[in-house]
Amino acid sequence: MSDTTNALDVSPLEKKKLRAHGIKVKEMHRHSVAELQALLGVSKIRAMELYALSEFQSLPSIGIRFAHDMIAMGYYSLRDIKGRDGAKLTDQFEQHLGAWADPCQEDQFRLIVHYAQHPTVHRNWWDFTAERKAFREKHGYPANRPTQPWFELPRYQAPNQVDASLETTKKDLAAKLKRSVAFMKKNLDDKITLAQLADSANLSSYHYLRCFKSVYEVTPMQYLTHMRLKKASQLLRNTAHPVADVAVRSGFDNESSFIRLYKKEFQITPAVFRKKAGTKK
């Protein structure tokens, strides 16, 4: 899914030109496509891509892979999404992919449609899970839905993303990385170090860090933080625990760092999220 940094696919030269004009990479979408084209000296389609990557990833819980999927389907801005239907976008994506997608993908499509319509009303992709389930139970899927599952495609298979020459080595490393993710989930509330994660994968810290990032596109600690923030959002929505208690129950050292990270990830404070979600205070 999404990550805590959502690194954009910007070339070193493009970054240099952005800095020269005082533009932050994550704020490219605050400038028009025409401006980006002129300032960076790129083609119109490249300017459209950069705008799309920036705008889509400005939304909470949307990562680089999903942003690329939107572009591959021909959508380059939230304006292109406005008025569309999340379920139909999912059906379109599955036809484009040639396989049925992870259900969470539909939750993300519903999220992005929501923000195109209601840019100031905060939501996360998991807020649309119940809506998606109810819709599919009632309406099902199109008759021409692909039969191959998404996880059988090369792009989603971890061994194909691991930097190793031998196939047996790739599969072994992929299995080790999955064990470390399972360790994260099991010990989410505890303090976890990079060394502990590497040990759970039976790899050196250096090798583990490099392999993990090649597969999951973020560092292990960024991945862990995202998992903790997701849990925190669920606690904020479904319980009356004080924010400080939510922070501890989600594995954060203290309330201030939790609030800072939460706002960085979701562009909203935990307290405001709870208020907008209409949960207990």
Contacts in CASP RR format, 6 or more apart in sequence:
PFRMAT RR
TARGET T0000
AUTHOR 0000-0000-0000
METHOD contacts of the structure
MODEL  1
MSDTTNALDVSPLEKKKLRAHGIKVKEMHRHSVAELQALLGVSKIRAMEL
YALSEFQSLPSIGIRFAHDMIAMGYYSLRDIKGRDGAKLTDQFEQHLGAW
ADPCQEDQFRLIVHYAQHPTVHRNWWDFTAERKAFREKHGYPANRPTQPW
FELPRYQAPNQVDASLETTKKDLAAKLKRSVAFMKKNLDDKITLAQLADS
ANLSSYHYLRCFKSVYEVTPMQYLTHMRLKKASQLLRNTAHPVADVAVRS
GFDNESSFIRLYKKEFQITPAVFRKKAGTKK
1 61 0 8 1.000
1 63 0 8 1.000
1 66 0 8 1.000
1 104 0 8 1.000
1 108 0 8 1.000
1 125 0 8 1.000
1 226 0 8 1.000
2 60 0 8 1.000
2 61 0 8 1.000
2 62 0 8 1.000
2 63 0 8 1.000
2 66 0 8 1.000
2 125 0 8 1.000
2 226 0 8 1.000
3 63 0 8 1.000
3 64 0 8 1.000
3 216 0 8 1.000
3 217 0 8 1.000
3 218 0 8 1.000
3 222 0 8 1.000
3 223 0 8 1.000
3 226 0 8 1.000
4 218 0 8 1.000
4 222 0 8 1.000
4 225 0 8 1.000
4 226 0 8 1.000
4 229 0 8 1.000
4 261 0 8 1.000
4 264 0 8 1.000
4 265 0 8 1.000
5 218 0 8 1.000
5 222 0 8 1.000
6 26 0 8 1.000
6 57 0 8 1.000
6 62 0 8 1.000
6 63 0 8 1.000
6 64 0 8 1.000
7 64 0 8 1.000
7 217 0 8 1.000
7 218 0 8 1.000
8 25 0 8 1.000
8 26 0 8 1.000
8 28 0 8 1.000
8 50 0 8 1.000
8 53 0 8 1.000
8 54 0 8 1.000
8 57 0 8 1.000
8 64 0 8 1.000
9 53 0 8 1.000
9 64 0 8 1.000
9 68 0 8 1.000
10 18 0 8 1.000
10 25 0 8 1.000
10 50 0 8 1.000
10 53 0 8 1.000
14 40 0 8 1.000
14 42 0 8 1.000
14 50 0 8 1.000
15 25 0 8 1.000
17 39 0 8 1.000
17 40 0 8 1.000
17 41 0 8 1.000
18 24 0 8 1.000
18 25 0 8 1.000
18 28 0 8 1.000
18 39 0 8 1.000
18 40 0 8 1.000
21 39 0 8 1.000
23 31 0 8 1.000
23 39 0 8 1.000
25 54 0 8 1.000
26 54 0 8 1.000
26 57 0 8 1.000
26 58 0 8 1.000
27 54 0 8 1.000
28 36 0 8 1.000
28 50 0 8 1.000
28 51 0 8 1.000
28 53 0 8 1.000
28 54 0 8 1.000
29 51 0 8 1.000
29 52 0 8 1.000
29 54 0 8 1.000
29 55 0 8 1.000
29 58 0 8 1.000
29 77 0 8 1.000
31 39 0 8 1.000
31 51 0 8 1.000
32 51 0 8 1.000
33 44 0 8 1.000
33 47 0 8 1.000
33 48 0 8 1.000
33 51 0 8 1.000
33 76 0 8 1.000
34 47 0 8 1.000
36 42 0 8 1.000
36 47 0 8 1.000
36 50 0 8 1.000
36 51 0 8 1.000
37 43 0 8 1.000
37 44 0 8 1.000
37 46 0 8 1.000
37 47 0 8 1.000
40 46 0 8 1.000
40 47 0 8 1.000
40 50 0 8 1.000
42 50 0 8 1.000
48 76 0 8 1.000
49 71 0 8 1.000
49 76 0 8 1.000
51 76 0 8 1.000
51 77 0 8 1.000
52 67 0 8 1.000
52 70 0 8 1.000
52 71 0 8 1.000
52 75 0 8 1.000
52 76 0 8 1.000
52 77 0 8 1.000
53 64 0 8 1.000
53 67 0 8 1.000
53 68 0 8 1.000
53 71 0 8 1.000
55 77 0 8 1.000
55 78 0 8 1.000
56 62 0 8 1.000
56 63 0 8 1.000
56 66 0 8 1.000
56 67 0 8 1.000
56 70 0 8 1.000
56 78 0 8 1.000
56 112 0 8 1.000
57 63 0 8 1.000
57 64 0 8 1.000
57 67 0 8 1.000
58 267 0 8 1.000
59 111 0 8 1.000
59 112 0 8 1.000
59 115 0 8 1.000
60 122 0 8 1.000
60 123 0 8 1.000
60 124 0 8 1.000
60 265 0 8 1.000
60 266 0 8 1.000
60 267 0 8 1.000
60 268 0 8 1.000
61 108 0 8 1.000
61 111 0 8 1.000
61 124 0 8 1.000
61 125 0 8 1.000
61 126 0 8 1.000
61 230 0 8 1.000
61 265 0 8 1.000
61 266 0 8 1.000
62 108 0 8 1.000
62 111 0 8 1.000
62 112 0 8 1.000
62 125 0 8 1.000
64 217 0 8 1.000
65 217 0 8 1.000
66 105 0 8 1.000
66 108 0 8 1.000
69 93 0 8 1.000
70 81 0 8 1.000
70 112 0 8 1.000
72 96 0 8 1.000
73 89 0 8 1.000
73 92 0 8 1.000
73 93 0 8 1.000
73 96 0 8 1.000
74 80 0 8 1.000
75 81 0 8 1.000
78 112 0 8 1.000
78 115 0 8 1.000
78 116 0 8 1.000
78 119 0 8 1.000
79 116 0 8 1.000
81 89 0 8 1.000
81 112 0 8 1.000
81 113 0 8 1.000
81 116 0 8 1.000
82 116 0 8 1.000
82 117 0 8 1.000
83 113 0 8 1.000
83 116 0 8 1.000
83 117 0 8 1.000
84 113 0 8 1.000
84 116 0 8 1.000
85 113 0 8 1.000
86 106 0 8 1.000
86 109 0 8 1.000
86 110 0 8 1.000
86 113 0 8 1.000
87 106 0 8 1.000
87 109 0 8 1.000
87 110 0 8 1.000
87 132 0 8 1.000
87 135 0 8 1.000
87 136 0 8 1.000
87 139 0 8 1.000
89 109 0 8 1.000
89 112 0 8 1.000
89 113 0 8 1.000
90 101 0 8 1.000
90 105 0 8 1.000
90 106 0 8 1.000
90 109 0 8 1.000
91 141 0 8 1.000
91 142 0 8 1.000
91 145 0 8 1.000
93 101 0 8 1.000
93 105 0 8 1.000
93 109 0 8 1.000
94 100 0 8 1.000
94 101 0 8 1.000
94 145 0 8 1.000
94 146 0 8 1.000
95 144 0 8 1.000
95 146 0 8 1.000
97 146 0 8 1.000
97 150 0 8 1.000
97 153 0 8 1.000
98 146 0 8 1.000
98 148 0 8 1.000
98 153 0 8 1.000
99 146 0 8 1.000
99 148 0 8 1.000
99 149 0 8 1.000
99 150 0 8 1.000
99 152 0 8 1.000
99 153 0 8 1.000
100 141 0 8 1.000
100 145 0 8 1.000
100 146 0 8 1.000
100 147 0 8 1.000
100 148 0 8 1.000
100 149 0 8 1.000
100 150 0 8 1.000
101 150 0 8 1.000
102 150 0 8 1.000
102 151 0 8 1.000
103 129 0 8 1.000
103 132 0 8 1.000
104 125 0 8 1.000
104 126 0 8 1.000
104 129 0 8 1.000
105 150 0 8 1.000
106 128 0 8 1.000
106 132 0 8 1.000
107 125 0 8 1.000
107 126 0 8 1.000
107 128 0 8 1.000
107 129 0 8 1.000
107 132 0 8 1.000
108 125 0 8 1.000
110 125 0 8 1.000
110 128 0 8 1.000
110 131 0 8 1.000
110 132 0 8 1.000
111 123 0 8 1.000
111 124 0 8 1.000
111 125 0 8 1.000
111 127 0 8 1.000
111 128 0 8 1.000
114 121 0 8 1.000
114 123 0 8 1.000
114 128 0 8 1.000
115 123 0 8 1.000
121 276 0 8 1.000
122 266 0 8 1.000
122 267 0 8 1.000
122 268 0 8 1.000
122 272 0 8 1.000
122 273 0 8 1.000
122 276 0 8 1.000
122 277 0 8 1.000
124 230 0 8 1.000
124 233 0 8 1.000
124 266 0 8 1.000
126 230 0 8 1.000
126 233 0 8 1.000
126 234 0 8 1.000
127 277 0 8 1.000
150 156 0 8 1.000
151 157 0 8 1.000
154 160 0 8 1.000
157 174 0 8 1.000
158 174 0 8 1.000
158 177 0 8 1.000
158 178 0 8 1.000
158 215 0 8 1.000
159 167 0 8 1.000
159 170 0 8 1.000
159 171 0 8 1.000
159 173 0 8 1.000
159 174 0 8 1.000
160 170 0 8 1.000
161 214 0 8 1.000
161 215 0 8 1.000
162 169 0 8 1.000
162 170 0 8 1.000
162 173 0 8 1.000
162 174 0 8 1.000
162 177 0 8 1.000
162 211 0 8 1.000
162 214 0 8 1.000
162 215 0 8 1.000
163 210 0 8 1.000
163 211 0 8 1.000
163 214 0 8 1.000
164 170 0 8 1.000
164 173 0 8 1.000
173 203 0 8 1.000
173 211 0 8 1.000
174 215 0 8 1.000
176 201 0 8 1.000
176 202 0 8 1.000
176 203 0 8 1.000
176 208 0 8 1.000
176 211 0 8 1.000
177 201 0 8 1.000
177 208 0 8 1.000
177 211 0 8 1.000
177 212 0 8 1.000
177 215 0 8 1.000
177 216 0 8 1.000
179 200 0 8 1.000
179 201 0 8 1.000
180 197 0 8 1.000
180 198 0 8 1.000
180 200 0 8 1.000
180 201 0 8 1.000
180 208 0 8 1.000
180 212 0 8 1.000
180 220 0 8 1.000
181 223 0 8 1.000
183 192 0 8 1.000
183 196 0 8 1.000
183 197 0 8 1.000
183 200 0 8 1.000
184 192 0 8 1.000
184 197 0 8 1.000
184 220 0 8 1.000
184 223 0 8 1.000
184 224 0 8 1.000
184 227 0 8 1.000
185 227 0 8 1.000
188 224 0 8 1.000
188 227 0 8 1.000
188 228 0 8 1.000
188 231 0 8 1.000
188 250 0 8 1.000
188 251 0 8 1.000
189 248 0 8 1.000
189 249 0 8 1.000
189 250 0 8 1.000
189 251 0 8 1.000
190 251 0 8 1.000
191 251 0 8 1.000
191 253 0 8 1.000
192 224 0 8 1.000
194 205 0 8 1.000
194 208 0 8 1.000
194 209 0 8 1.000
194 220 0 8 1.000
194 221 0 8 1.000
195 205 0 8 1.000
197 208 0 8 1.000
197 220 0 8 1.000
197 224 0 8 1.000
198 204 0 8 1.000
198 205 0 8 1.000
198 207 0 8 1.000
198 208 0 8 1.000
198 209 0 8 1.000
201 208 0 8 1.000
203 211 0 8 1.000
208 220 0 8 1.000
209 219 0 8 1.000
209 220 0 8 1.000
212 219 0 8 1.000
212 220 0 8 1.000
212 223 0 8 1.000
213 219 0 8 1.000
216 223 0 8 1.000
218 226 0 8 1.000
225 261 0 8 1.000
225 265 0 8 1.000
226 265 0 8 1.000
228 250 0 8 1.000
228 251 0 8 1.000
228 252 0 8 1.000
229 250 0 8 1.000
229 261 0 8 1.000
229 262 0 8 1.000
229 265 0 8 1.000
229 266 0 8 1.000
231 249 0 8 1.000
231 250 0 8 1.000
232 246 0 8 1.000
232 247 0 8 1.000
232 249 0 8 1.000
232 250 0 8 1.000
232 252 0 8 1.000
232 258 0 8 1.000
232 262 0 8 1.000
232 270 0 8 1.000
233 266 0 8 1.000
233 273 0 8 1.000
235 241 0 8 1.000
235 246 0 8 1.000
235 249 0 8 1.000
235 250 0 8 1.000
236 243 0 8 1.000
236 246 0 8 1.000
236 270 0 8 1.000
236 273 0 8 1.000
236 274 0 8 1.000
236 277 0 8 1.000
236 279 0 8 1.000
237 274 0 8 1.000
237 277 0 8 1.000
237 279 0 8 1.000
238 279 0 8 1.000
239 246 0 8 1.000
239 279 0 8 1.000
239 280 0 8 1.000
240 279 0 8 1.000
240 280 0 8 1.000
240 281 0 8 1.000
241 249 0 8 1.000
243 255 0 8 1.000
243 258 0 8 1.000
243 259 0 8 1.000
243 270 0 8 1.000
243 271 0 8 1.000
243 274 0 8 1.000
244 255 0 8 1.000
246 258 0 8 1.000
246 270 0 8 1.000
247 254 0 8 1.000
247 255 0 8 1.000
247 257 0 8 1.000
247 258 0 8 1.000
247 259 0 8 1.000
250 258 0 8 1.000
252 258 0 8 1.000
252 261 0 8 1.000
258 270 0 8 1.000
259 269 0 8 1.000
259 270 0 8 1.000
262 268 0 8 1.000
262 269 0 8 1.000
262 270 0 8 1.000
262 273 0 8 1.000
263 269 0 8 1.000
266 273 0 8 1.000
268 276 0 8 1.000
274 280 0 8 1.000
274 281 0 8 1.000
275 281 0 8 1.000
END
